[in-house]
Amino acid sequence: MKPSSLIRKTGLKARKPWRPKRKPVRRRNPERAAAALLSDYGPPERREWFTSQPCAFCQREDDTIVQAHVRGKGRPGCEREIVPACFRCHLLMHEGIESFAAGQEVTVEGLLELSERYARDWGVNPEGENVHRNPPQASSTRR
């Protein structure tokens, strides 16, 4: 029998298993991140003051209170449009502000007025500048 011409004369090279290419980790500018945190949520004293307030909707007073932006999808809105909300109410707000407002029997404009009232209690003037140097004591800004 005649030898086949299709016989390999050299061995196969061992290959590494195929892996998808990973995107490089995006670097973050810490100064820009700090400036964005300040413009979106206000100074640290204000953030602490907000977490000490009861939920603006269900009046829950515990350690689940966060700052909830009334407007702003994806990127948060400005610091004047924030209300204190518990995790539950905050998640309901993210499902849809219009349906959340309807469930609370208020309008979106009413939520904006509520956030403006909290901003005035803290001391944010209409231009968005913080005029308080010391945080106010627990407020009676309840619904």
N, C-alpha and C positions, 0 to 999 in steps of 0.2 A: 504494500500500500504506500502511496505517495504522501509525504508530509504536507500538511496544509500550509499555505502561505499566510494564513490569518493568525498564526500562533504568535503571541506577544513575545518579544525578545527581552524586554525589560519589565520589571515588576511595577505594579501600580503604586503611586505615591499615596501615603496615608493623608487623608483630608481631615481638616477640623470640621466639626459639625457646624452647620449653617445657623447663624443667629441673626435676627434683625438688627439693623444699625440703631443705636440709641441716640436720641438727641442729647446734646450737651446740656448740662444743668445751667439754667439761665442765672446770671449773676444779678444781684440786687443791690441797688445803691442805698445804703442805710440812711443817708441824709434825706433822700427823696422819700423813702418809706416813712421816716419820722415826720416829715412835713405833711405827707398825705394823711397820716393818723391824726395830726393836730387839726388839719382843716376839715376832716370828716367827722371827728368825734369831740374836738375841743381839747383843752388842757387836761392833764391827769387829775387835777382836783375836781374838775367838772365831771369827768368819767366816774370818779369815785362817788360823787354826790348823786349821780343818776342811779347807780347801783344800790344806793341806800334808800331810794324812794320805793313806794309800793307800785305794783303793776298798775298802769293807767286804766286797764280794762277790767281785770278780775280782782283787783285790790290785793293780790297775793304779796306777802312780805316775807321773802326768803332769799337764799343766795342764788336763785336762778334769774334774777333781774338783770337784763342787758339793755343796751341802748338800741332802740329800733328806729330806723329811718322810715318816715312816713312815705317819702317818695324816693325813687332811685332804684333802678333795676341794674344789677351787675355792679356798677360802681356806686357807692353810697352817695347820698345827697349831701347837702351842707349841714353844718352842725346846728342850725336853727330849726331843722325839721326832724328832731329826735324826740321820742317819748320813751319813758321807761316801760318795759314789757317783760313778762316772765317768758321762759323758753317756749311754753305752749302757745301763748298769744303771738310771740314773735314768729314761730313757724307758721301759724295760721295767716299772719300778715304776708309771709313769703308765698303762700299759695295763691294769693290774689288780694290786693288791697281793697278793690271794690267789693268783693264778696265778704271780706273781713269787716269792712265798714257796715255793710248791710246786716251782717250778723250781730254787730254791736249796736245797731239801730242809730248810726250816725252817718254823715256823709264824709267823703274824702276831705271836703273843705273843713268840716268839723274836726277831723283829725289834724289838719294843718293848723287850725286855731288852737287846738290843744298843745301842739308842739310849740307854737309861738308863746303860749302862756308859760310853758316850762322854760323857754329861752328867757322870757322876761324875769321869771323867778330867779334864774341863775344870774342874770345881768348881761345878756347879750343884746346889744342895741340893734336897730333895724339894719344897719350896715354889716352886721355879723361880727363886730368886734366885742371881745369880752371886756366888760368894764369892771367886773368883780376881781379883786385880788385875793380875797378870802372867800371860801365857799360859804353860802348861807346855811343856816341850820335846817333841819328837816322841814320840808314845806308842807302846807296843807293844800296842795294842788291836786286834789282828788276829784274824781268825777262824781 
